[in-house]
Amino acid sequence: MTKMLAMKFCRGCHLYGMPTMSCGHLELLSIRLDFARKANDRRLSAAPSTPGEAYDYVIVGAGSAGCVLAHRLSEDANNHVLLLEAGPRDNTWMIHMPAALMYCLKNRKYSWCYETEPQKYVDGRRFFWPRGKVLGGSSSINAMVYVRGHAYDFDRWEKEGAQGWSYADCLPYFRKCQTHELGANEYRGGDGPLYVSRGRSRNPLYKAFIDAAVQTGYPFTDDGNGYQQEGFGYFDMTIRDGKRCSTAVGYLKPAMARRNLSVITDALATKILFDKNRAVGMEYLHGRDTVKRAYASRDVILSGGAINSPQLLLLSGIGNGEDLKKMGIPVLAHLPGVGQNLQDHLELYVAQKCTRPLTLYSYQWKFPHNMVRAGLQWFTTSTGVASTSHLESGGFVRSSPDVPHPDIQFHFLPSVISDHGQKPAPCHAYQVHVGTMRPLGRGYLKLRTTDPRQNPIIEPNYLSNSEDVRDLRQCIRISREIFAQKAFDPFRGEELLPGSATQSDRDLDAFVRKTTETAYHPSCTAKMGSPKDPSTVVGPDLRVVGVEGLRVVDASIMPSIVSGNLNAATVMLAEKSADIILGRPPLPRSSAPVWKPSV
């Protein structure tokens, strides 16, 4: 095997105060792993080249859910599975190097780079929404923080009509997904495809943040994904041996050698094919202008995510009948819930200067020797400052004692970032990303045109509910209280964000509207529920209401957003869905206890 590595300097990109090592500071001109790449090319080129190929299952979207389904459905050699992905393969170091995560967010090769409509209640701002367009989907471009959500989120799903999706039903599938480096217990898994680890940076600022939170009066939790979410501690991350463990790495790559699994990249799904009321296949655009069709004898499964899946349903005549007629699309099934119920998390940044040189400020173009050393260390040993996403500690709290479980989340970062990681840190500083986890505002998406290559209208209605503004104001005050504790005395400089002069409710609310950003968690746009609910899109069996042979499995079917990052819950959802699709009995329900606060 030959490996050719060439690098050069320029002055452009950065992430978390570190270089992207791309067209900015340290550019990898070529990495050629000849034998491994050729083997992978052979597997990908095994996809059919003629229209009309037949399979048992056609899965649209090789993202967090689609890779799981492809792995599980193809375990039986009698099931012939096709996986379609609009983006390319994930064969770039920029995906696999954890610290380079910000490079892909605004790279249209790997991200859909969506944009919302101007937000009426957020100073008319448009919000940038990166979503993965590559094998692994958003699990290939996210920050690798593994957070499941709270147990009560899934109990709420069941109350909202998703029968059989309570926490007791879902926890066994969380365990099935996972190999946790700390070993298996009644909450963690020990032999699943998705590897989960803890950070190894040992930066004293991570511990200072946890200690300061405890000094403020919040509890310490040794596993926010286990018995007790509430409190502060070290985050789990989908990183293995210093490299990202996406669902493409954990689930899809081990299945690629199976002769009954075909994967086609650069394949944009354009329309679901129907025979009367039954979905029988998928029309897709392969490359720029080649229209192809693939047929499914059992199920067509949409796993394109919270934007692509409802968009494809609408393009195929499934959605609000009146809206479809206005677009000139024949109505196959009147389901007004398609594209509705859009939910997302917002977050903002509270930042302070650091009086000691412990942050990632030293890893940007001003310090090329540090940049080169970090890059070479990762390329040769997969260790060092480039082997983590740097969001290694954080926590969950309740905004008030009458809230039953945490509704505010903190991610601590030993650097400062802005504009989705595109602007460099101005000095040694640290910040906390803090936001509310169960916002009250609801949005929607609709077709902009009937061209599947055009992005839909995305209207999240951010801060349309005044309580969401109040809760974000509370986030700032709690963050300031934590940063004011004794644990930060050796490190605390002046406040950079919002700034010490920003104190009144009015000024804090103005700061919220000016600076709040998406936490990259769109969901709930094709919600799962009871078929008796007119807003339901899929039943608990994942079948689209009113048609046959069509299912949706991704974050769009969540009845309501979970209290945390979405990726872990999406992977679990796909694992459980695979058993449902295959007609297998569910895993035995869990009886693991859940911590309850005394106040």
Protein Blocks (a to p, Z undefined) as FASTA:
>chain_A
ZZddddddddfbdcehiafhiakmmccfbdcdfklmmmmmmmmmmpcfbehiacfbdceh
jafklmmmmmmmmmpmkbccddddfbdcfkbfklmmmklmmmmmmmmklpgoiaddddfk
lgoiacdddddddehijmlmmnoiacebjfklmmmmmmnopghiafklmmmmmmmmpccf
kbpafkbcckbfbdcdddfklpaklmmmmmmmmmnopacdfbfklmblgdcdddddddee
hiacdfklmmmmmmmmpmkbccdehiacfbdcdehjacfbdcddehjllccddddfkbcc
dfebjklmmmmmmmnopacfklmmmnopacfbdcfkgopaiacddddddddddfbdfbfk
lmcfklmmlmmmmmmmmmmnopajklcghiabccdddfbfklmbdcbdcdddfbddeehh
laccfbdcdddddddfbdfbdcddddfblcfkbccdddehgokafklmmmmmmmmmmmmm
mmmpmklmmmmccdfbgbjklmbfmlmmmmmmmmgccehiaghklccddfklmkbfbdfk
opaghiahiacddfklpmbaceddfklmmmmmmmmmmmmmnopacddddfbdcdddfZZ
